[in-house]
Each structure stands twice: as C-alpha cells, then as structure tokens.
C-alpha cells in the first residue's frame, strides 16, 4: 500500500473507485432486502451523521499530521543550510591547506544535498545517498585529523561544526521517513467505505450523481493528504531554496 501512497494520483483514482463501488453495494442491499419506516429512518440518519462526522474528523487529523511532517522537512532543510554555511566559515580556523580542502568538499556536499531534495529517480537517489555517505566520511576525516593533531578550543569549533553538518543530514533523512502510518490510511479508507455504503443504503432511490459526490470529495482529500505526505511523489515538494542560495553564495568564494 505504501507504493500506492507514493503516487497521489493513483491514491485518488483507487480510493474513488472503491468508495463509488461501496455506495452502489449499499444501494443494492437497500433495493433487495430493506425498506425504511419512519422510526428506522430517524435512527439510521443518526448513525449516518455520526459516521460522516467521524470520517471528517479523521481526515482533518490526517491532514494535520501530513502538514506537520511537511513543515518539519522544510525546517530541517533550513537547518542543513545553516549548519553547512556555519561550518564553511569555521573551516577558516583550520590550517590553510586543510581549510581549502574542507571548503571544496563542502561545496560538493551542498550540491549533493540539493540533488537529494530535487531528484525523483530512485536509481539516482541511491547513488546520491552513497556519494553523500562517502563524502561525509571524507569531511569528518579532514577535521578529525586536525583536531587530533591540534586539540585546542579553536579547532574544536571546526570539529563541532562538522558534527552539526553530519547530524543535520541524519535529522533530515529521519523526517523524510516519518510518514503517516499505513495502518492509519487503511483505517481511514475503511471508514470512508462504511460512509459510502451508508449513503447508498440510506438513499430513497438510486441516484447515481449523488453517489459520486462523497467519493469524489473524500478522494480529493486523500489525494491532498497523500501529496503533502509524500516527499517525492505528487506536485507539492520541499524546494531546497536555502541550500540553493547557499550554493550560489559559496560559488562566488
């Protein structure tokens, strides 16, 4: 199911079809086996309204979860840019040769981080992650050697700054993995199916246009939630504007 959620348009189409079918199944059962009298109709209306309200609340909570995760990814992108920019300046505290090496490595590192945010190809992403890990090892080795040879408060600043650079990448990766649980999606879809079944079951007559309204509205909501929750799928993405601005600034130095 996670693969479907990574393609918000597919999430929209499948959820719409499932809900539309559920509404027609409810209509089928109503026409075959049951007719409402006045008392039954009143009781059914209460149950239907409560179920629809529950669906609305769950969609609202899920949307809030998705937006909070999107904001978290944006915040960590900003934190990464700040950490790299700070370490670029602190590298000047190192001996000239090591400082120049760290500057060059950080410029390459910024480009890799921008590629991480912008690529949509899984094959390219795997290579970017491998290159990032190798470059991180090289960056740490560069400051570690100086810190070990010259253990003083000045070099300690450069070492601490590099540690922040490496940690910020880990926080970003964790934020990109932090998605709405698949179980939550399954439960939300189950409630949506129940709601559409009740719409069909409680209809006074077969009204095909009416059976399209709720599936369409809920599917659009699912599409928006899946789009925001998916870091690489859909059309709503975190643009690494801070990293791009940093790369442009470093290219002139």
N, C-alpha and C positions, 0 to 999 in steps of 0.2 A: 504493500500500500504506500510505503514511503516514496517509491519511484513515481507513482501517480501524483503524489502531492508536490513533487518537484516540477511538475508540468501543470501550472494552474489552469490552463485552458482545458486540459484533459479532465481535471478535477471538476470543472464546471459542467462539461458535457456528460460525464458519467453520473454525477450527482443529480443532474436534471432528469436524465432518463430513469434512474432508479426511483426518484420521487414521483415522477409522472406515472410510472407503472404502478406504484403503490396507491396512488389516488384512484386509478382505474380498477385496481383489485378491490378497494373499498367499495367502489360503486357497484362492482359485480356482486359482492356479497349482499349489499343492500337490496338490489333488484331481485335476487334469488331467494333470500331467506328471511328478510326482516322488513317490516314497515313500522314506523314510529307512531305511537299515540301521543297525546298532548303531554302526559306526565313523563314518558320516556324521552320525548324531545327536550324537555327542560333539563332533565338530568344529563342527557348527552351533551347539551350545549355547555353546561358547567365543566364537564370533563374535557371537551374540546378546547374551550377557552384556557383552561389551566395548562393543557399540554402545549398549546401555542405560546403561552406566556413563558413556560419553561424553555422552549426552543429559543425564543427571543433572548432570554437571559443568558443561555449558554453561548449563543452566537456573540452576544456582547462581551462576555468574559473572554471568549477565544480571540476576538478581535483585539481586546486589551492586551492579552498575552502576546499576540503577534507584534503589535506596535511597540511594546516594551522591549522585545528582543531586537526589533529593527533599530530602535534608539540606542540600544546597547552596542550594536555593531557600529553605528555611527560614532559613538563616544570613543570606542576603542581605536577606530581609525584615526581620530584626532589625537588620542594618547600616543599612538605609534609615531605619528609625525613629530609630535613634541619631543618624544624620547630620542628619536634619531637626530633631530636638529640640535638638541642639547648635547648629545654625545659628539656630534661633529665639532662643536665649539670646544668641548672639553678635551678633545684629542690634541688640541694645541698645547696642552700641558705635558704631553709626551715629548721625548726627544724628536728632533726634526724628521729623521728618517722614518721612525715608527708613525709619527703623526701623518706624514704624507701617505703612508700605506693605508692607515685607517680611514683617511678621507676618501681615498679611491674606492676602498671596499664598501664604505657607507653609501657612496653614490650608486654602486651596483646594487646594493641591498635595497635602496629606495625603489629602483626600477623593478626589482623582483616583487616587492610588496605591492606596487601599483598593478603589476601583471596578475598577482593573486586576486585582487579585487575585481579586475575587469574581464578576466578570461571566463569563458563559458564551456570550453572544451575540457573534458575530464582527462584526456591524454596529456594535454599541455599542463593542466593543473598538477598532475603527478610529477612532471618534470620540474615545474616551478617549486614544488614542495621539496624535492630532492636537492635542487640547487640552493634553496634557502637554507636547508639544514647544513649543507657543506659550507656555505658562506658564513653562517653563524659560528661554526667551529673555527673557521679561519679568523673571524673577527675576535672571538674570545681568546684564541691563542696569541693574537697580536698584542692585546693589552695584558694578558696574563704573564707573558714573558717580561714585559717592562715592570709590571707590579711586583714580580718575584725578585727581579734584579735590583729594583729601587723601591723598596717598601717605605713609602712616606705619604703624608696626607695629600700631597699634590697628585701623585699617580693614583692614589686611592679614589679620587674623584672621577678619573677617567675609567677606572675599573667598575666603579658603581654605576656610572652612566651606561656602560656597555651592558651591564646586568639588567638595567631598566629596558634597554632595547630588546634584549632577548626575551625578557618576561612579557613585554607588551605584545610580542607576536604570539606567545602562548595564550594570553588572555583573549586575543582576537580569534584565534582558532577555536577556543572553547565557546566563545559567543556564537560563532558560525555553526557549531554543532548543537547549540541549545535551541531546539525546535519544539513546537507543540507536539506532545507525545502522540504516537499513532493511536493508542487506546482512546485518547480524548477525541480524536477525529472519528473513530469508529462509533463511539457512544453518541456523538453529535449527529452523525448520519442516521443512527438507529432512531433517535428521537424525531428527526426530520421525516423519516419513513412513516413512523407512527402518526405524526401530524397529518401527512398527506393521505394516509389510509383513512383517518377520521374525517377528513374533508370529503373524500369520496363516499364514505359510508353514511355521512350525515346529509348529503345533498338531497334536495327534494326531487331533483330529476337529473338526468345525465346532461351535464353542461360542460362540454369539452373545453371551452375557453376558460371557464372557472378553474378547471383542473390544471391549467397551465400557469396560473398566477403565482400560487405559493411555491411550486417547484422552481419557477424562474427566479423569484425573489430570493429564496434561500440559496439557490445555486450561485447567484451573483455574489451573495455574502460569502459563500465558501470560496469562490474564486478570489475575492479580495483578500480574505484571510490567508489563503494558500500563497498568494502572490507576495504579500508582505512577509510571510514566514519563511519563504524560500529565498536564500541568499543569492542563488544564481538563476533560478527559474523566473518566468514571467517578465514583467516590464518594470517593476519597482525594485531598484537596486541601490546599494550604498555606493555613491560616487566618491572615490578617494581624492576629493578636492584638496584636502590638506597635504596629502603625500605628493600630489601633482605640483602643488605650489612649492613645496619643499624641494622637489627635484629641479624645478625651474630655478629656484634660488641657488641651489648647490652647483648647478651647471655653469653659473657665472663666476664661481670662486675657484 
